Amino acid sequence: MKRKILCLFICSLMLTGSICGCESKNDKPSSSSEVVSTVDESSEITENKNDESFEYNGTFNEEVFRHIIQDINLKGVKVSMPCTLADFENGVTIKDPFLFKEDSMVTYSLSYNNTHLAEVLYYSDRELTDAELLEIEFSGISISPGLFDRDKFSVGSIKLDSDYTLLEDVLGNPTKAEFDGSDGYYKYSLSEKEYLIFYIRDKKINSITIDIK
């Protein structure tokens, strides 16, 4: 399990160079069509577009998890898990596969108009063909966009770069945590196959992984 978490952490950082503090992406999409959901930049927790009555109350359960995975915002690109490449509009592509052979997991860079948004994860011992990418549901998503426009990336309306204490206010105590007071991660699990991991750096939410395998 530790190795799996490490793999997820590595794939959330490898394409953006954030381990070294280096950033290579300085341009992000500004809009999309039917899948667009605008993130409210004035607050760290916003109302869900599809269910404005939903409220987080410091409890993590299946209802909260299902709500969160339907409300993933990548700078205007709305993602609902599970999804395939066919669920996105024109301009959203998946490329640059990286295969973790020991863990039978392949990651693909999710981009919009050739600008990086996130990595998508699929559990397989091989790369998927273009046709399969349009049909096979991805097992997860890992969000680590770099330094630019990070406040426009969120899951369940929890934004990147929010203070880590927001997690307990919204979701309650984590199922598992490794945190030294500044860096580490909080993990919220429904099961071994369904969970959220919030990676923390300098007391801020640095990247997020969602797994629905």
Secondary structure, DSSP 8 states (H G I E B T S, - for coil): -HHHHHHHHHHHHTTTTGGGT-----------STTB----TT-SS---SS-TT----S---HHHHHHHHT-EEETTEEE-SS--GGGS-TTEEEEEEEEEGGGTEEEEEEEETTEEEEEEEEE-SS---HHHHTTS---EEEE---STTGGGEEETTEETT-BTHHHHHHH-S-SEEEE-SSSEEEEEEEETTEEEEEEEETTEEEEEEEE--
